[in-house]
Amino acid sequence: MRIPARTLRMTCVAAALAAATGGAFALDTGGFMRVATDTTAAPPNSAPGMPGRAEGDHDQRPAAANDMSAEKAKQGVSDGTITTKVKTKLLTTKDLKSTGIHVKTKNGTVNLTGSVPTKEQHQLAVDATRSVEGVNSVNDELKVLSR
């Protein structure tokens, strides 16, 4: 199966935009791009000196908790970026039918699940995943299901 150049370009652009904005992207069954972004905003009147916020009500969490939250946020962004890069790599790998492959990343470990039609496709998918920058290890749970 050959992926049209226009679809490939749209996918790459969406992946870059999603990575830059912290959003996620996916193609639906009709080939249309769906982009989800974080739409949370700061609560109104949250600035110091504004009504609804006590003067002594600065960040009440200890500094260690703030450091952990920052690390967790950085890791989440990093894992999301790795997942996006792996999905893009799988889509752009020649002779690989990647529509049945599901990708999740946690702490730099990429989990591949789903199915591919041949052992050659299986090896292509694993090799492509390992070649992505930021991937520490690959948990390969892909199944070969010939049709």
ChimeraX commands (.cxc) that place a marker at each C-alpha (Angstrom):
marker #1 position 0.00,0.00,0.00 radius 0.5
marker #1 position 1.40,3.39,-1.01 radius 0.5
marker #1 position 0.68,6.50,1.05 radius 0.5
marker #1 position -0.06,9.52,-1.15 radius 0.5
marker #1 position 2.54,12.30,-0.85 radius 0.5
marker #1 position -0.11,14.84,0.21 radius 0.5
marker #1 position -1.27,12.63,3.09 radius 0.5
marker #1 position 2.30,12.08,4.18 radius 0.5
marker #1 position 3.03,15.83,4.13 radius 0.5
marker #1 position -0.14,16.57,6.11 radius 0.5
marker #1 position 0.80,13.94,8.68 radius 0.5
marker #1 position 4.32,15.30,9.10 radius 0.5
marker #1 position 3.08,18.89,9.42 radius 0.5
marker #1 position 0.45,17.83,11.97 radius 0.5
marker #1 position 3.06,15.89,13.93 radius 0.5
marker #1 position 5.36,18.91,14.03 radius 0.5
marker #1 position 2.52,21.21,15.08 radius 0.5
marker #1 position 1.33,18.79,17.74 radius 0.5
marker #1 position 4.84,18.44,19.14 radius 0.5
marker #1 position 5.36,22.21,19.15 radius 0.5
marker #1 position 2.03,23.00,20.83 radius 0.5
marker #1 position 1.90,20.06,23.20 radius 0.5
marker #1 position -1.16,18.61,21.45 radius 0.5
marker #1 position -1.84,15.20,20.01 radius 0.5
marker #1 position -2.82,14.23,16.49 radius 0.5
marker #1 position -4.38,11.29,14.72 radius 0.5
marker #1 position -5.87,10.37,11.38 radius 0.5
marker #1 position -9.45,9.17,11.46 radius 0.5
marker #1 position -10.70,6.42,9.14 radius 0.5
marker #1 position -11.47,8.94,6.40 radius 0.5
marker #1 position -7.90,10.27,6.41 radius 0.5
marker #1 position -8.82,13.56,8.07 radius 0.5
marker #1 position -6.52,15.04,10.67 radius 0.5
marker #1 position -7.75,15.43,14.24 radius 0.5
marker #1 position -5.73,17.66,16.56 radius 0.5
marker #1 position -6.29,17.84,20.30 radius 0.5
marker #1 position -4.68,20.55,22.36 radius 0.5
marker #1 position -4.70,21.48,25.99 radius 0.5
marker #1 position -7.34,24.21,26.43 radius 0.5
marker #1 position -7.01,24.63,30.18 radius 0.5
marker #1 position -6.49,28.19,31.30 radius 0.5
marker #1 position -5.55,29.90,34.52 radius 0.5
marker #1 position -8.51,30.54,36.81 radius 0.5
marker #1 position -9.83,34.12,36.78 radius 0.5
marker #1 position -8.56,36.49,39.48 radius 0.5
marker #1 position -5.56,34.34,40.29 radius 0.5
marker #1 position -2.98,37.12,40.14 radius 0.5
marker #1 position -1.49,38.41,43.42 radius 0.5
marker #1 position -3.52,41.28,44.85 radius 0.5
marker #1 position -6.67,40.35,42.91 radius 0.5
marker #1 position -9.96,39.60,44.70 radius 0.5
marker #1 position -10.47,35.91,45.34 radius 0.5
marker #1 position -6.83,35.27,46.21 radius 0.5
marker #1 position -5.46,35.77,49.68 radius 0.5
marker #1 position -2.13,37.58,49.90 radius 0.5
marker #1 position -0.52,34.72,51.80 radius 0.5
marker #1 position -1.95,32.14,49.40 radius 0.5
marker #1 position 1.14,31.73,47.30 radius 0.5
marker #1 position 2.21,28.27,46.24 radius 0.5
marker #1 position 1.63,26.19,49.39 radius 0.5
marker #1 position 3.41,23.05,48.16 radius 0.5
marker #1 position 6.95,22.40,49.35 radius 0.5
marker #1 position 9.79,23.05,46.89 radius 0.5
marker #1 position 10.48,19.30,46.51 radius 0.5
marker #1 position 6.92,18.73,45.27 radius 0.5
marker #1 position 7.36,21.52,42.72 radius 0.5
marker #1 position 10.59,19.94,41.46 radius 0.5
marker #1 position 8.87,16.58,41.06 radius 0.5
marker #1 position 5.96,18.18,39.18 radius 0.5
marker #1 position 8.35,19.91,36.80 radius 0.5
marker #1 position 10.24,16.65,36.16 radius 0.5
marker #1 position 6.97,14.79,35.57 radius 0.5
marker #1 position 5.82,17.47,33.11 radius 0.5
marker #1 position 9.14,17.36,31.24 radius 0.5
marker #1 position 8.97,13.56,31.02 radius 0.5
marker #1 position 5.36,13.73,29.76 radius 0.5
marker #1 position 6.33,16.15,27.01 radius 0.5
marker #1 position 9.35,14.05,26.16 radius 0.5
marker #1 position 7.31,10.81,26.02 radius 0.5
marker #1 position 4.66,12.49,23.87 radius 0.5
marker #1 position 7.33,13.78,21.52 radius 0.5
marker #1 position 8.91,10.33,21.25 radius 0.5
marker #1 position 5.51,8.75,20.51 radius 0.5
marker #1 position 4.87,11.33,17.78 radius 0.5
marker #1 position 8.32,10.77,16.27 radius 0.5
marker #1 position 7.88,6.97,16.31 radius 0.5
marker #1 position 4.44,7.18,14.67 radius 0.5
marker #1 position 5.80,9.51,12.01 radius 0.5
marker #1 position 8.78,7.21,11.40 radius 0.5
marker #1 position 6.47,4.19,11.06 radius 0.5
marker #1 position 4.24,6.08,8.61 radius 0.5
marker #1 position 7.21,7.16,6.50 radius 0.5
marker #1 position 9.05,3.83,6.46 radius 0.5
marker #1 position 8.99,2.45,2.93 radius 0.5
marker #1 position 7.23,-0.92,2.49 radius 0.5
marker #1 position 5.78,-0.86,6.05 radius 0.5
marker #1 position 2.05,-1.13,6.60 radius 0.5
marker #1 position 1.83,0.60,9.98 radius 0.5
marker #1 position -1.92,1.16,10.31 radius 0.5
marker #1 position -2.27,-1.80,12.69 radius 0.5
marker #1 position 0.56,-0.69,14.99 radius 0.5
marker #1 position -0.20,1.11,18.26 radius 0.5
marker #1 position 2.51,3.13,20.01 radius 0.5
marker #1 position 2.74,4.24,23.65 radius 0.5
marker #1 position 5.78,5.66,25.43 radius 0.5
marker #1 position 6.58,5.82,29.13 radius 0.5
marker #1 position 9.94,7.00,30.49 radius 0.5
marker #1 position 11.57,6.52,27.07 radius 0.5
marker #1 position 10.36,2.92,26.72 radius 0.5
marker #1 position 8.20,2.48,23.62 radius 0.5
marker #1 position 5.46,-0.16,23.70 radius 0.5
marker #1 position 4.50,-1.51,20.29 radius 0.5
marker #1 position 1.21,-3.42,20.15 radius 0.5
marker #1 position -1.10,-4.49,17.37 radius 0.5
marker #1 position -0.39,-6.54,14.29 radius 0.5
marker #1 position 1.54,-6.59,11.03 radius 0.5
marker #1 position 1.06,-8.93,8.05 radius 0.5
marker #1 position 4.58,-10.45,7.81 radius 0.5
marker #1 position 7.76,-11.11,9.82 radius 0.5
marker #1 position 9.60,-8.68,7.54 radius 0.5
marker #1 position 7.10,-5.94,8.41 radius 0.5
marker #1 position 7.53,-6.81,12.09 radius 0.5
marker #1 position 11.30,-6.37,11.86 radius 0.5
marker #1 position 10.94,-3.14,9.86 radius 0.5
marker #1 position 8.65,-1.70,12.56 radius 0.5
marker #1 position 10.96,-2.64,15.44 radius 0.5
marker #1 position 14.07,-1.36,13.63 radius 0.5
marker #1 position 12.35,1.92,12.69 radius 0.5
marker #1 position 11.25,2.41,16.31 radius 0.5
marker #1 position 14.73,1.78,17.68 radius 0.5
marker #1 position 16.20,4.33,15.26 radius 0.5
marker #1 position 14.16,7.21,16.71 radius 0.5
marker #1 position 16.09,9.65,18.90 radius 0.5
marker #1 position 15.05,9.44,22.56 radius 0.5
marker #1 position 13.95,5.79,22.49 radius 0.5
marker #1 position 15.68,3.99,25.37 radius 0.5
marker #1 position 14.13,0.58,24.77 radius 0.5
marker #1 position 11.34,-1.12,22.82 radius 0.5
marker #1 position 8.75,-3.42,24.38 radius 0.5
marker #1 position 7.76,-5.45,21.31 radius 0.5
marker #1 position 4.28,-6.97,21.58 radius 0.5
marker #1 position 3.53,-6.91,17.84 radius 0.5
marker #1 position 1.84,-9.97,16.38 radius 0.5
marker #1 position 2.29,-11.29,12.87 radius 0.5
marker #1 position -1.14,-11.97,11.42 radius 0.5
marker #1 position -1.10,-12.89,7.75 radius 0.5
marker #1 position -4.41,-12.29,6.04 radius 0.5
marker link #1:1,2 radius 0.2
marker link #1:2,3 radius 0.2
marker link #1:3,4 radius 0.2
marker link #1:4,5 radius 0.2
marker link #1:5,6 radius 0.2
marker link #1:6,7 radius 0.2
marker link #1:7,8 radius 0.2
marker link #1:8,9 radius 0.2
marker link #1:9,10 radius 0.2
marker link #1:10,11 radius 0.2
marker link #1:11,12 radius 0.2
marker link #1:12,13 radius 0.2
marker link #1:13,14 radius 0.2
marker link #1:14,15 radius 0.2
marker link #1:15,16 radius 0.2
marker link #1:16,17 radius 0.2
marker link #1:17,18 radius 0.2
marker link #1:18,19 radius 0.2
marker link #1:19,20 radius 0.2
marker link #1:20,21 radius 0.2
marker link #1:21,22 radius 0.2
marker link #1:22,23 radius 0.2
marker link #1:23,24 radius 0.2
marker link #1:24,25 radius 0.2
marker link #1:25,26 radius 0.2
marker link #1:26,27 radius 0.2
marker link #1:27,28 radius 0.2
marker link #1:28,29 radius 0.2
marker link #1:29,30 radius 0.2
marker link #1:30,31 radius 0.2
marker link #1:31,32 radius 0.2
marker link #1:32,33 radius 0.2
marker link #1:33,34 radius 0.2
marker link #1:34,35 radius 0.2
marker link #1:35,36 radius 0.2
marker link #1:36,37 radius 0.2
marker link #1:37,38 radius 0.2
marker link #1:38,39 radius 0.2
marker link #1:39,40 radius 0.2
marker link #1:40,41 radius 0.2
marker link #1:41,42 radius 0.2
marker link #1:42,43 radius 0.2
marker link #1:43,44 radius 0.2
marker link #1:44,45 radius 0.2
marker link #1:45,46 radius 0.2
marker link #1:46,47 radius 0.2
marker link #1:47,48 radius 0.2
marker link #1:48,49 radius 0.2
marker link #1:49,50 radius 0.2
marker link #1:50,51 radius 0.2
marker link #1:51,52 radius 0.2
marker link #1:52,53 radius 0.2
marker link #1:53,54 radius 0.2
marker link #1:54,55 radius 0.2
marker link #1:55,56 radius 0.2
marker link #1:56,57 radius 0.2
marker link #1:57,58 radius 0.2
marker link #1:58,59 radius 0.2
marker link #1:59,60 radius 0.2
marker link #1:60,61 radius 0.2
marker link #1:61,62 radius 0.2
marker link #1:62,63 radius 0.2
marker link #1:63,64 radius 0.2
marker link #1:64,65 radius 0.2
marker link #1:65,66 radius 0.2
marker link #1:66,67 radius 0.2
marker link #1:67,68 radius 0.2
marker link #1:68,69 radius 0.2
marker link #1:69,70 radius 0.2
marker link #1:70,71 radius 0.2
marker link #1:71,72 radius 0.2
marker link #1:72,73 radius 0.2
marker link #1:73,74 radius 0.2
marker link #1:74,75 radius 0.2
marker link #1:75,76 radius 0.2
marker link #1:76,77 radius 0.2
marker link #1:77,78 radius 0.2
marker link #1:78,79 radius 0.2
marker link #1:79,80 radius 0.2
marker link #1:80,81 radius 0.2
marker link #1:81,82 radius 0.2
marker link #1:82,83 radius 0.2
marker link #1:83,84 radius 0.2
marker link #1:84,85 radius 0.2
marker link #1:85,86 radius 0.2
marker link #1:86,87 radius 0.2
marker link #1:87,88 radius 0.2
marker link #1:88,89 radius 0.2
marker link #1:89,90 radius 0.2
marker link #1:90,91 radius 0.2
marker link #1:91,92 radius 0.2
marker link #1:92,93 radius 0.2
marker link #1:93,94 radius 0.2
marker link #1:94,95 radius 0.2
marker link #1:95,96 radius 0.2
marker link #1:96,97 radius 0.2
marker link #1:97,98 radius 0.2
marker link #1:98,99 radius 0.2
marker link #1:99,100 radius 0.2
marker link #1:100,101 radius 0.2
marker link #1:101,102 radius 0.2
marker link #1:102,103 radius 0.2
marker link #1:103,104 radius 0.2
marker link #1:104,105 radius 0.2
marker link #1:105,106 radius 0.2
marker link #1:106,107 radius 0.2
marker link #1:107,108 radius 0.2
marker link #1:108,109 radius 0.2
marker link #1:109,110 radius 0.2
marker link #1:110,111 radius 0.2
marker link #1:111,112 radius 0.2
marker link #1:112,113 radius 0.2
marker link #1:113,114 radius 0.2
marker link #1:114,115 radius 0.2
marker link #1:115,116 radius 0.2
marker link #1:116,117 radius 0.2
marker link #1:117,118 radius 0.2
marker link #1:118,119 radius 0.2
marker link #1:119,120 radius 0.2
marker link #1:120,121 radius 0.2
marker link #1:121,122 radius 0.2
marker link #1:122,123 radius 0.2
marker link #1:123,124 radius 0.2
marker link #1:124,125 radius 0.2
marker link #1:125,126 radius 0.2
marker link #1:126,127 radius 0.2
marker link #1:127,128 radius 0.2
marker link #1:128,129 radius 0.2
marker link #1:129,130 radius 0.2
marker link #1:130,131 radius 0.2
marker link #1:131,132 radius 0.2
marker link #1:132,133 radius 0.2
marker link #1:133,134 radius 0.2
marker link #1:134,135 radius 0.2
marker link #1:135,136 radius 0.2
marker link #1:136,137 radius 0.2
marker link #1:137,138 radius 0.2
marker link #1:138,139 radius 0.2
marker link #1:139,140 radius 0.2
marker link #1:140,141 radius 0.2
marker link #1:141,142 radius 0.2
marker link #1:142,143 radius 0.2
marker link #1:143,144 radius 0.2
marker link #1:144,145 radius 0.2
marker link #1:145,146 radius 0.2
marker link #1:146,147 radius 0.2
view
